[in-house]
Amino acid sequence: MTDYGTTRREFIRNSALLTASTAFAHAAELHSPGGQSTAGAKPSTPVFPYGAVYFRKTNPPPQDWARDFQTAARVGMNIFRHWFMWSAIEIAPGKYDWSDYDRIIDLSAQNGIKLVLEELVGCAPEWAFRKYAHARYLGSDGFVVNSEVSGSSAVGGFPGLCLDNPDVKELAQTFLTTLVERYRNHPGLYCYDLWNEGTSFGGNPRRMYCYCEGSKRKLREWLQLRYGSLDKVAKAWNRFSYETWDDVEPPRSFSGYPDSMDWLQFRIDNAYSLFDWRIQLVRKLDPNHRITAHGVAGTLDDLPSASHNEWRSAEKVDGWGLTWIAARKGDEPWKQFRAMDLVRAGARGKPWWHAEAQGGPLWMQPQVIGRPKDDGRIPDPEDVRIWNMVTCAAGAKGILYCRYRPLLDGPLFGAFGPFAMDGSETPQSQMAGRVAQWANTHADLWKSNAVKGDIGLVFVPESEIFNYVQQEATQFYFQSICGAYQAFFDSNIQADFVALDNLAEYKIVYLPYPVMLTSETVSKLRKFVEQGGTLISEGLPGYFGDHGHVGMVQPNNGLDEVFGARQSYVEFDPDISESLQFDLKGTKIYGRYFRQDYALNGGEAVGHYADGKIAAVQHKSGQGATLLIGTFPGAGYSLHHGAGTKEVFAGLLEMAGVAPQVKIDDTTIQARFHQGAGGSYLWVLNPTRSEKSVKVTLASGLGNFGSGEDIWGKQSVAVSNQQVTVSVPGRDAAVIALR
């Protein structure tokens, strides 16, 4: 066994394989979440971390490792993430096989490629499934989960064992401790990733997890803290005959709203409790290296089922990130921007990266079936280029591909990697290398950040959770908030996602699908309006209040006063409301799902349904203003992409006297502005396949500029009177340094 703690100096002296093309690291200090420098040694930081996920035990073949590392370093990559899988390392109780991992991490240091250590206690050893059978995940329908081989690694032990059982959690802690103690002093180590894709094992409404005794015990403890007594739980859940805490069981269906929402919230809180446990353990063992994690930008659709929450995850770590694969999600430009903007919002100023990007094809998976070949299924070098540029324009500070080279085993064979199956270079990998080298020769660029957007889209967790309970899916919530984002995006208006605690950072916010709101959320919304904010709300705000209880006066919890309107009629018939239309300020637009009609309560009618009933009310409240719309135009735009709906969304900013910071004369092109210590930069992105000449007008508040230089494509740039003119080739970008 190598003693990395005692041989570090000698190891560094002997590791002289760095070439000029890989020496991108600079001695920047790393910072802890509180902003203070971490104690002890400070690992060097690449100017722009650029690399891939490389080692997953079964792949790539050992005989190729040394060559692959040398190739990666030569083309410009400076960071790899490796999967340290519990099931592949602790091959018998207390017996560890580190041989492959020792070699991999040594190769990292020798080639100047920083290591991201990805812990995976979510894949338990095969022997543990036998010895700790009580901790196997148990479904709501009685299904017992045994060890499975992961398609992402071709290794068994997934999805692991339920860590709600103290004996298994202690076993996992021993493994994590041994892992960190072994590699914490290695010169190749850059940081840890402590939650791969930020996903908990929650199942779906037909088979939820986990119903083992360990999870039941933790649920009861959670309820005791939340309610304080068994009697209060009984009353809240409408289960009036509990005698002891042992009578409390997690619900196995969503027939009751209060217990179902509590059960889902418990699972979310429990997932983050386990995340905290890993973070605290690793920080204690190694205070000198950064801790990161990454999700899948799933906050808006997978919070109830998989615990995704960008804000909650990012607040706990030094850096956040995401997996985003166009082959799985679609290549429409707004989709990637939406994912990146969501992660940027959750990061709250912390650095974030594209932790798993696409560089190669995806074969025969259900997400691609029936879609055109050029819809992300088989990317060419120009696709790799534009995806990289969108990621950077949104504010990312690093890019890693989810494969360096494709797996040779399992259903994901051949997928995602920019390099070929045998590790040789491809046009896609050459494009990746070009971006890597460029990014690492422009250090000032990454010292500036994407500016705040023009309007906030309010994320309300309970609205999404309630949609899941009521409909057994989050489609209504997801399409409402994403449709609103797309409507703004299609008019080149930068909409940010905003958490309830950060409303005051925006003059105007849009509240999508607010069908269920707690009284605490209502208080925050009221305060925002009272203090001068402008609130635009979709229909039925707070119709279901605390515990999913319907209010007798609608809008609920005093919102009738905030919006200057009361409900006069309501319809819940989503199956026949897909083409619901109404008039808003003279423009016919689409709604969807439900319909709420209003009687005025101090407000002004500004919209009507076809039958003449009031569909929208505008009101002055406190120092602010409100607009209440009785249906869901975000979801309407998601389905119909109506020109009138787009026009209305583009005009909403006028309610708060807000003008877009960046205007562009071609809606097929996107532009983002960055400011900061590194200077001012305009990113102009052309996702089409033909060259475009565009004019971008900058708000005066961004600064006055007399010249600009395209530091990426070297295109000619003209700057005059706050207007920037540039031609951008197809599937390419201009990155303009403004002076």
Secondary structure, 3 states (H helix, E strand, C coil): CCCHHHHHHHHHHHCCCCCCCCCCEECCCCECCCCCECCCCCCCEECCCEEEECCCCCCCCHHHHHHHHHHHHHHCCCEEEEEEEHHHHEEECCEECCHHHHHHHHHHHHCCCEEEEEEECCCCCHHHHHHCHHHCCECCCCCECCCECCCCCCCCCECCCCCCCHHHHHHHHHHHHHHHHHHCCCCCEEEEEEEECCCCCCEECCEECCCCHHHHHHHHHHHHHHHCCHHHHHHHHCCCCCCCHHHCCCCCCCCCHHHHHHHHHHHHHHHHHHHHHHHHHHHHHCCCCEEEEEECCCHHHHHHHHCCCHHHHHCCCCEEEEECCHHHHCCCHHHHHHHHHHHHHHHCCCCEEEEEECCCCCCCCCCCCCCCCCCCCCCCHHHHHHHHHHHHHCCCCCEEECCCCCECCCCCECCCCCCCCCCCCCHHHHHHHHHHHHHCCCHHHHHEEECCCCEEEEECHHHHHHHHHHHCCCHHHHHHHHHHHHHHHCCCCCEEEEEHHHHHHCCEEEECCCCECCHHHHHHHHHHHHCCCEEEECCCCCCECHHHCECCCCCCCCHHHHHCEEEEEEEECHHHCCCCEEEECCEEEECCCEEEEEEECCCEEEEEECCCCEEEEEEEECCEEEEEECCCHHHHHHHHCCHHHHHHHHHHHHHHCCCCCEEECCCCCEEEEEEECCCEEEEEEECCCCCEEEEEEECHHHCCCCCEEECCCCCCEEEECCEEEEEECCCEEEEEEEC
